[in-house]
């Protein structure tokens, strides 16, 4: 935006050099991109950020200069020029969409003489880069630049029936704007029209069918306020940007409409003559009031790191036209409607610091408290789950949430699928009802590149349609094929199987401190092989499944290999325990002592029961438990097995001796023999 110094000086006294003023504005957040000369005039080119619609005018920039330089701001409140005859005798206005057009004002001037504008007016417009057209149109542009409020003038004789209707047209509408282009508009676009059709694209550009021409004698002046989102949407879709749309889509002051209309009326009567009506039309269905905010001084100090007194904060904010009242340690601030960017406490703090000067805030190092922030239980559970799975050599994948209908129907009924209204392609036509399509896509991608050992997981949301509503649920999905662990010279190869995933789930339950689940072979999904699959149940019912995927479904992915998978409702699984937290403790600086232990136990006794019995011993020296051998047969009793494990003993306060460890180890063996029951293998 361009502005001239002489125009600014009509609202605020400026005695500083242009370079100094440019530096002050830039440091306050209004960047001066260039300083140019035009005759005896100095022109500043300003880069206005999208949130500062109030600065898209001479008045707005003058207000900023006044606050920065601590000078008196002289706003101009224009009185309505006197006229004759009531406007109701000539014009009727109705607004059918008050949300899209919160306020609409109109006034008529009879007997204008269209011609060139006076030199003072054309010079002002040319200095800021506007092309003079005629005295009426030039006046609308002058007020636009001066007050930041777009205005428009209609030729009264082109308004059929002497009526203006603000509404959206039904169906597609072809409309020719002032630039001579005919554009196809849709039902979301707002128009200013008469009884026969549109005469202007609201807030963007007038139409050729109502343009002010040399023969025009009677004009209708429009001053309105339009919803920013609607103007932006229409302007972007039609690729039609004007000075009006540029301001309306950023927000104009709804309570500044009368001042703009009165100023325009005054200028036109001054430059083009004519008799205005004695009154005007003002449709303002629901008054937009100023926003009230509270600003605690403690919050100012917390954000800026310096002490700002209540008096200084009030002075700085008041200089911008904000109404400020001091109440104890809180400032009550009334934000005028010409500042739509100020909606939060932090916005007021930003205004204080930019006017005070960022360079006035002394640099200090932040106070960093060395404590772990409290995390929600579900976040901790997610972190533990990811750590557990990555520790077991599973890789996390993050595919898109979209899939094709063919792939989705493998894992859910067609009625439950959520269709995408504007899909990227057929492969992304619906939201995934299961994590399996994305995991199978990843498996196919890897196997087609000669990767044989694949272990993947995903912890994300799935989507299902219930009673017309989209339901989102977080699931945990795993898929694996190939060998269970990398080749090692001391280990035999073992392929992934049903028990690999079941054991992994059991390890996860242990890490999350969740109760044991139970498994049933009923109600299996048809995409699983019944002889190698089971459903997963908690106390509340089925929460997932685990097993071998049916090879029949692999045709969609061009796969031919055994794939074991698991999918569980994560929300229900994590909901079984709300007390999961992540704990950190430093590694012991003292060495550990190892002891091996072989126990003869019943064949149906699980390793987790043995590990649980050891933990129930609750000895702080037991740091690690590792199973390393399983033996059956030989001289063992029938229906029994030998389980060998390794135990690490370590203290966090001292170095343990063999005698101390031997005593604890003997006590542990006695406890296990009594509790399991078990016998020490000799």
SELUM-815406 format. One record per residue (C-alpha): x, y, z; residue in three letters. Coordinates in steps of 0.02 Angstrom, whole numbers, padded with zeros to 5 digits, always signed. Last residue first. Layout:
<recs>
XYZALA/...
</recs>
This chain:
<recs>
+01003-04033+01982UNK/+00841-03949+01932UNK/+00770-03844+02072UNK/+00590-03895+02098UNK/+00434-03793+02067UNK/+00264-03752+02143UNK/+00236-03608+02093UNK/+00238-03531+02268UNK/+00336-03656+02374UNK/+00477-03695+02252UNK/+00482-03513+02200UNK/+00503-03449+02379UNK/+00641-03573+02416UNK/+00733-03527+02257UNK/+00720-03341+02300UNK/+00792-03370+02475UNK/+00940-03461+02397UNK/+00969-03316+02276UNK/+00963-03189+02417UNK/+01096-03285+02516UNK/+01205-03315+02363UNK/+01198-03129+02318UNK/+01259-03074+02489UNK/+01399-03205+02491UNK/+01454-03159+02316UNK/+01477-02977+02369UNK/+01373-02832+02307UNK/+01452-02664+02259UNK/+01355-02522+02341UNK/+01209-02401+02334UNK/+01115-02443+02176UNK/+01129-02631+02205UNK/+01141-02765+02072UNK/+01081-02944+02043UNK/+01055-03003+01864UNK/+00954-03163+01842UNK/+00971-03293+01703UNK/+00835-03418+01665UNK/+00815-03603+01630UNK/+00645-03687+01617UNK/+00635-03875+01634UNK/+00473-03959+01585UNK/+00340-04070+01661UNK/+00194-04172+01594UNK/+00287-04334+01634UNK/+00431-04319+01759UNK/+00600-04263+01689UNK/+00731-04397+01656UNK/+00746-04356+01472UNK/+00593-04265+01407UNK/+00570-04078+01396UNK/+00694-03933+01398UNK/+00671-03744+01381UNK/+00818-03623+01382UNK/+00863-03437+01390UNK/+00739-03345+01499UNK/+00804-03172+01555UNK/+00763-03084+01718UNK/+00845-02915+01755UNK/+00879-02799+01902UNK/+00845-02908+02056UNK/+00932-02810+02195UNK/+00773-02722+02251UNK/+00696-02888+02310UNK/+00510-02888+02284UNK/+00488-03078+02291UNK/+00330-03041+02192UNK/+00446-03003+02046UNK/+00508-03184+02047UNK/+00329-03248+02053UNK/+00284-03138+01906UNK/+00429-03206+01803UNK/+00372-03384+01838UNK/+00193-03341+01793UNK/+00255-03255+01633UNK/+00348-03412+01584UNK/+00185-03507+01580UNK/+00144-03661+01686UNK/+00057-03792+01579UNK/+00205-03913+01576UNK/+00217-03915+01765UNK/+00382-03851+01832UNK/+00565-03905+01844UNK/+00668-03749+01875UNK/+00840-03703+01809UNK/+00926-03548+01881UNK/+01078-03452+01823UNK/+01156-03316+01931UNK/+01237-03157+01870UNK/+01318-03020+01976UNK/+01296-02836+01932UNK/+01424-02696+01936UNK/+01391-02528+02025UNK/+01354-02366+01932UNK/+01171-02413+01921UNK/+01082-02343+01770UNK/+00978-02189+01806UNK/+00790-02200+01831UNK/+00650-02144+01719UNK/+00466-02184+01743UNK/+00331-02175+01612UNK/+00154-02184+01680UNK/+00009-02304+01656UNK/-00128-02270+01783UNK/-00276-02269+01665UNK/-00279-02457+01637UNK/-00409-02556+01541UNK/-00440-02401+01436UNK/-00277-02433+01343UNK/-00353-02591+01270UNK/-00521-02512+01235UNK/-00445-02363+01144UNK/-00320-02478+01057UNK/-00451-02586+00975UNK/-00341-02730+00920UNK/-00270-02791+00756UNK/-00148-02933+00735UNK/-00070-03008+00580UNK/+00021-03161+00517UNK/+00063-03166+00332UNK/+00109-03323+00238UNK/+00174-03281+00063UNK/+00101-03251-00110UNK/+00064-03066-00131UNK/-00008-02971-00280UNK/-00095-02843-00165UNK/-00274-02866-00225UNK/-00242-03051-00248UNK/-00191-03068-00065UNK/-00369-03091-00002UNK/-00374-03276-00046UNK/-00216-03309+00056UNK/-00320-03298+00218UNK/-00222-03201+00348UNK/-00146-03303+00489UNK/-00196-03249+00664UNK/-00244-03117+00791UNK/-00409-03029+00827UNK/-00478-02878+00915UNK/-00576-02804+01061UNK/-00707-02939+01091UNK/-00805-02918+01253UNK/-00803-02799+01403UNK/-00697-02912+01514UNK/-00567-02921+01378UNK/-00570-03030+01224UNK/-00454-03065+01079UNK/-00517-03171+00935UNK/-00418-03319+00874UNK/-00324-03379+00721UNK/-00224-03524+00651UNK/-00354-03657+00612UNK/-00484-03529+00560UNK/-00375-03446+00425UNK/-00422-03262+00437UNK/-00513-03150+00310UNK/-00681-03222+00362UNK/-00671-03137+00533UNK/-00678-03262+00678UNK/-00839-03269+00778UNK/-00776-03410+00889UNK/-00596-03464+00917UNK/-00580-03378+01086UNK/-00437-03291+01175UNK/-00420-03215+01347UNK/-00335-03055+01400UNK/-00218-03038+01548UNK/-00229-02879+01652UNK/-00130-02725+01596UNK/+00033-02666+01673UNK/+00077-02579+01508UNK/+00242-02671+01492UNK/+00159-02836+01538UNK/+00018-02811+01414UNK/+00148-02774+01280UNK/+00242-02934+01320UNK/+00078-03032+01304UNK/+00044-02951+01136UNK/+00218-03002+01076UNK/+00188-03179+01136UNK/+00026-03186+01036UNK/+00117-03115+00885UNK/+00254-03247+00889UNK/+00127-03380+00939UNK/+00036-03366+00773UNK/+00196-03390+00674UNK/+00353-03298+00620UNK/+00487-03417+00559UNK/+00626-03481+00669UNK/+00808-03489+00614UNK/+00923-03577+00735UNK/+01030-03468+00844UNK/+01218-03467+00876UNK/+01268-03409+00702UNK/+01139-03274+00696UNK/+01009-03240+00560UNK/+00893-03097+00603UNK/+00739-03134+00711UNK/+00565-03206+00683UNK/+00601-03260+00506UNK/+00483-03217+00364UNK/+00315-03130+00386UNK/+00238-03000+00501UNK/+00089-02885+00519UNK/+00038-02777+00666UNK/-00110-02661+00697UNK/-00154-02553+00846UNK/-00320-02462+00829UNK/-00383-02288+00873UNK/-00569-02267+00843UNK/-00660-02133+00741UNK/-00848-02145+00715UNK/-00926-02058+00564UNK/-01112-02032+00588UNK/-01250-02095+00471UNK/-01314-02222+00598UNK/-01137-02292+00616UNK/-01005-02265+00482UNK/-00830-02326+00526UNK/-00658-02247+00529UNK/-00488-02308+00586UNK/-00363-02211+00690UNK/-00177-02242+00711UNK/-00049-02356+00793UNK/+00040-02447+00651UNK/+00153-02598+00650UNK/+00276-02686+00534UNK/+00383-02843+00535UNK/+00451-02898+00367UNK/+00583-03031+00330UNK/+00579-03060+00142UNK/+00628-02894+00065UNK/+00657-02925-00121UNK/+00590-02757-00183UNK/+00417-02825-00225UNK/+00416-02891-00046UNK/+00439-02715+00023UNK/+00300-02626-00073UNK/+00182-02773-00047UNK/+00212-02770+00141UNK/+00180-02582+00145UNK/+00018-02601+00049UNK/-00029-02742+00167UNK/-00003-02625+00315UNK/-00111-02491+00234UNK/-00251-02614+00196UNK/-00236-02693+00371UNK/-00263-02538+00477UNK/-00452-02562+00470UNK/-00605-02462+00416UNK/-00495-02352+00303UNK/-00573-02192+00240UNK/-00642-02204+00064UNK/-00597-02170-00118UNK/-00407-02163-00102UNK/-00357-02299-00226UNK/-00492-02235-00344UNK/-00401-02068-00350UNK/-00377-01908-00251UNK/-00553-01928-00183UNK/-00677-01782-00180UNK/-00828-01840-00079UNK/-00731-01973+00017UNK/-00841-02122+00067UNK/-00846-02188+00245UNK/-00873-02377+00242UNK/-00997-02460+00360UNK/-01125-02509+00229UNK/-00992-02592+00119UNK/-00953-02717+00257UNK/-00779-02718+00333UNK/-00608-02800+00312UNK/-00607-02858+00130UNK/-00726-02716+00087UNK/-00587-02590+00121UNK/-00473-02662-00013UNK/-00604-02653-00149UNK/-00668-02483-00091UNK/-00494-02409-00107UNK/-00392-02336+00036UNK/-00373-02173+00131UNK/-00295-02141+00302UNK/-00125-02114+00221UNK/+00019-02226+00273UNK/+00124-02205+00432UNK/+00228-02362+00460UNK/+00316-02413+00622UNK/+00453-02545+00612UNK/+00450-02700+00722UNK/+00618-02765+00788UNK/+00556-02813+00963UNK/+00623-02651+01035UNK/+00522-02558+00905UNK/+00366-02645+00972UNK/+00401-02609+01156UNK/+00454-02428+01127UNK/+00298-02395+01023UNK/+00186-02471+01157UNK/+00271-02376+01299UNK/+00251-02211+01204UNK/+00068-02248+01168UNK/+00034-02293+01350UNK/+00117-02132+01408UNK/+00010-02032+01288UNK/-00147-02124+01349UNK/-00106-02081+01530UNK/-00089-01896+01497UNK/+00090-01831+01520UNK/+00154-01731+01667UNK/+00307-01631+01618UNK/+00473-01704+01674UNK/+00572-01586+01781UNK/+00731-01487+01755UNK/+00656-01312+01762UNK/+00728-01199+01630UNK/+00730-01014+01674UNK/+00754-00919+01513UNK/+00913-00820+01483UNK/+00886-00633+01477UNK/+00889-00504+01337UNK/+00824-00333+01391UNK/+00664-00278+01308UNK/+00691-00101+01243UNK/+00745-00166+01071UNK/+00572-00241+01049UNK/+00502-00066+01062UNK/+00369+00000+01181UNK/+00247+00001+01037UNK/+00292-00176+00983UNK/+00290-00237+01164UNK/+00119-00168+01209UNK/+00034-00225+01048UNK/+00104-00400+01071UNK/+00035-00404+01248UNK/-00136-00356+01181UNK/-00130-00500+01056UNK/-00080-00620+01196UNK/-00240-00578+01288UNK/-00344-00634+01141UNK/-00455-00563+01002UNK/-00358-00416+00931UNK/-00355-00444+00742UNK/-00529-00371+00718UNK/-00460-00195+00758UNK/-00588-00077+00677UNK/-00718-00150+00796UNK/-00642-00060+00945UNK/-00561-00168+01080UNK/-00622-00130+01256UNK/-00484-00172+01381UNK/-00499-00213+01565UNK/-00326-00208+01642UNK/-00295-00326+01787UNK/-00187-00301+01942UNK/-00316-00197+02037UNK/-00440-00133+01907UNK/-00369-00013+01777UNK/-00482+00035+01633UNK/-00427+00038+01451UNK/-00522+00094+01296UNK/-00420+00053+01141UNK/-00384+00194+01018UNK/-00207+00142+00979UNK/-00134+00270+01102UNK/-00245+00192+01235UNK/-00145+00031+01223UNK/+00022+00115+01255UNK/-00042+00226+01396UNK/-00133+00083+01483UNK/+00023-00026+01479UNK/+00128+00117+01547UNK/+00006+00151+01689UNK/-00011-00032+01734UNK/+00177-00048+01748UNK/+00273-00166+01636UNK/+00399-00279+01725UNK/+00506-00383+01610UNK/+00506-00566+01554UNK/+00392-00526+01407UNK/+00270-00672+01424UNK/+00270-00692+01613UNK/+00273-00504+01646UNK/+00125-00473+01532UNK/+00035-00621+01612UNK/+00063-00547+01785UNK/-00012-00383+01722UNK/-00175-00476+01694UNK/-00259-00418+01532UNK/-00448-00438+01523UNK/-00537-00424+01356UNK/-00700-00344+01296UNK/-00741-00351+01111UNK/-00833-00205+01032UNK/-01010-00239+00975UNK/-01076-00297+00808UNK/-01256-00238+00796UNK/-01378-00369+00733UNK/-01493-00327+00588UNK/-01401-00171+00526UNK/-01498-00108+00374UNK/-01464+00080+00355UNK/-01557+00176+00221UNK/-01523+00362+00203UNK/-01597+00531+00246UNK/-01615+00706+00172UNK/-01579+00642-00002UNK/-01424+00716-00082UNK/-01436+00859-00207UNK/-01306+00867-00346UNK/-01132+00939-00371UNK/-00992+00836-00445UNK/-00840+00889-00343UNK/-00912+00953-00178UNK/-01073+00852-00186UNK/-00966+00699-00223UNK/-00848+00735-00078UNK/-00986+00761+00051UNK/-01079+00604+00000UNK/-00918+00503+00011UNK/-00880+00568+00187UNK/-01058+00530+00243UNK/-01047+00352+00175UNK/-00877+00321+00255UNK/-00934+00386+00425UNK/-01091+00279+00415UNK/-00993+00118+00377UNK/-00868+00137+00520UNK/-00970+00027+00637UNK/-00948-00124+00525UNK/-00758-00096+00526UNK/-00680-00191+00381UNK/-00616-00370+00378UNK/-00474-00452+00283UNK/-00587-00517+00145UNK/-00669-00345+00135UNK/-00503-00255+00110UNK/-00431-00354-00037UNK/-00607-00375-00106UNK/-00625-00186-00121UNK/-00453-00153-00196UNK/-00494-00288-00322UNK/-00449-00471-00346UNK/-00543-00581-00468UNK/-00477-00758-00486UNK/-00658-00817-00489UNK/-00624-00950-00356UNK/-00510-00836-00254UNK/-00628-00687-00256UNK/-00779-00795-00213UNK/-00696-00881-00065UNK/-00616-00721+00000UNK/-00781-00626-00008UNK/-00871-00766+00085UNK/-00737-00779+00217UNK/-00734-00591+00251UNK/-00922-00572+00283UNK/-00979-00408+00204UNK/-00996-00231+00270UNK/-01083-00098+00168UNK/-01078+00077+00095UNK/-01174+00098-00069UNK/-01209+00265-00153UNK/-01354+00274-00275UNK/-01332+00396-00419UNK/-01442+00515-00518UNK/-01375+00611-00668UNK/-01278+00483-00771UNK/-01241+00540-00949UNK/-01052+00521-00930UNK/-01070+00347-00860UNK/-01088+00266-00688UNK/-01094+00078-00715UNK/-01254-00018-00678UNK/-01254-00147-00820UNK/-01064-00156-00822UNK/-01068-00235-00651UNK/-00983-00183-00492UNK/-00833-00270-00415UNK/-00781-00365-00259UNK/-00886-00329-00104UNK/-01045-00396-00180UNK/-01033-00441-00365UNK/-01136-00300-00435UNK/-01296-00271-00538UNK/-01373-00443-00516UNK/-01548-00483-00581UNK/-01718-00419-00633UNK/-01787-00344-00472UNK/-01619-00265-00428UNK/-01459-00347-00375UNK/-01309-00341-00258UNK/-01238-00515-00266UNK/-01165-00644-00146UNK/-01079-00799-00216UNK/-01121-00968-00139UNK/-01248-01010-00276UNK/-01112-01015-00412UNK/-01037-00881-00523UNK/-00982-00902-00705UNK/-00886-00746-00756UNK/-00906-00624-00898UNK/-00756-00507-00911UNK/-00778-00324-00960UNK/-00677-00254-00815UNK/-00836-00181-00741UNK/-00909-00354-00711UNK/-01011-00464-00827UNK/-01114-00597-00737UNK/-01157-00776-00781UNK/-01257-00857-00641UNK/-01256-01042-00595UNK/-01400-01098-00484UNK/-01501-00990-00366UNK/-01430-00816-00339UNK/-01366-00759-00170UNK/-01443-00602-00096UNK/-01434-00415-00072UNK/-01588-00339-00156UNK/-01589-00159-00218UNK/-01749-00078-00281UNK/-01795+00065-00396UNK/-01899-00053-00502UNK/-01752-00089-00617UNK/-01591-00010-00556UNK/-01511+00056-00716UNK/-01587+00231-00693UNK/-01499+00248-00525UNK/-01322+00234-00596UNK/-01236+00143-00455UNK/-01093+00206-00344UNK/-00982+00094-00239UNK/-00887+00102-00076UNK/-00738+00010+00001UNK/-00687+00067+00177UNK/-00504+00098+00215UNK/-00539+00276+00275UNK/-00425+00376+00158UNK/-00392+00248+00024UNK/-00574+00196+00005UNK/-00628+00377+00026UNK/-00520+00426-00123UNK/-00576+00276-00225UNK/-00760+00320-00201UNK/-00721+00503-00243UNK/-00631+00451-00402UNK/-00785+00354-00458UNK/-00893+00509-00441UNK/-00768+00634-00515UNK/-00719+00528-00664UNK/-00587+00397-00703UNK/-00424+00438-00609UNK/-00298+00295-00606UNK/-00236+00242-00433UNK/-00052+00222-00389UNK/-00041+00312-00222UNK/+00024+00474-00300UNK/-00101+00459-00443UNK/-00247+00463-00320UNK/-00185+00616-00228UNK/-00147+00708-00389UNK/-00321+00667-00457UNK/-00403+00742-00304UNK/-00300+00902-00297UNK/-00322+00921-00485UNK/-00512+00925-00479UNK/-00601+00771-00546UNK/-00653+00756-00728UNK/-00838+00749-00769UNK/-01006+00678-00718UNK/-01130+00811-00665UNK/-01239+00756-00520UNK/-01425+00794-00522UNK/-01491+00685-00383UNK/-01386+00604-00245UNK/-01450+00446-00162UNK/-01402+00357-00002UNK/-01372+00174+00041UNK/-01315+00074+00193UNK/-01294-00114+00213UNK/-01236-00205+00369UNK/-01210-00387+00418UNK/-01199-00445+00236UNK/-01156-00631+00225UNK/-01241-00663+00392UNK/-01385-00546+00350UNK/-01431-00649+00196UNK/-01593-00583+00120UNK/-01548-00398+00131UNK/-01682-00279+00068UNK/-01667-00102-00002UNK/-01803+00013-00073UNK/-01764+00172-00168UNK/-01850+00328-00235UNK/-01982+00392-00114UNK/-01897+00301+00029UNK/-01745+00413+00003UNK/-01840+00556+00082UNK/-01833+00726+00000UNK/-01699+00858+00023UNK/-01520+00857+00084UNK/-01400+00900+00225UNK/-01226+00827+00222UNK/-01203+00690+00352UNK/-01068+00738+00476UNK/-00893+00669+00453UNK/-00793+00610+00602UNK/-00613+00647+00560UNK/-00481+00574+00674UNK/-00346+00692+00740UNK/-00210+00587+00822UNK/-00100+00681+00945UNK/+00081+00626+00940UNK/+00167+00491+01043UNK/+00284+00447+00899UNK/+00231+00264+00891UNK/+00049+00291+00941UNK/+00023+00438+00820UNK/+00114+00346+00681UNK/-00003+00197+00706UNK/-00158+00308+00701UNK/-00092+00391+00544UNK/-00071+00219+00463UNK/-00253+00177+00501UNK/-00317+00345+00441UNK/-00221+00331+00278UNK/-00299+00161+00247UNK/-00254-00023+00236UNK/-00186-00015+00414UNK/-00351-00072+00492UNK/-00340-00233+00392UNK/-00190-00283+00496UNK/-00206-00474+00496UNK/-00146-00495+00316UNK/+00021-00405+00349UNK/+00040-00232+00270UNK/+00198-00199+00169UNK/+00205-00010+00151UNK/+00265+00097+00006UNK/+00298+00273+00068UNK/+00277+00422-00050UNK/+00361+00589-00019UNK/+00285+00739-00111UNK/+00371+00889-00190UNK/+00365+00806-00359UNK/+00335+00621-00325UNK/+00478+00556-00219UNK/+00498+00376-00164UNK/+00530+00282-00001UNK/+00518+00092-00017UNK/+00471-00066+00079UNK/+00413+00015+00240UNK/+00370-00132+00353UNK/+00229-00108+00476UNK/+00282-00214+00626UNK/+00332-00078+00750UNK/+00514-00086+00696UNK/+00459-00052+00517UNK/+00355+00098+00568UNK/+00497+00174+00667UNK/+00623+00146+00527UNK/+00508+00223+00396UNK/+00478+00374+00509UNK/+00666+00400+00526UNK/+00692+00386+00338UNK/+00547+00505+00303UNK/+00622+00638+00418UNK/+00527+00679+00577UNK/+00403+00822+00588UNK/+00239+00728+00576UNK/+00079+00802+00647UNK/-00063+00674+00636UNK/-00224+00667+00534UNK/-00195+00789+00390UNK/-00010+00748+00404UNK/-00043+00575+00334UNK/-00102+00650+00169UNK/+00055+00758+00160UNK/+00164+00607+00194UNK/+00093+00509+00049UNK/+00034+00330+00061UNK/+00062+00174-00043UNK/+00000+00000+00000UNK/
</recs>
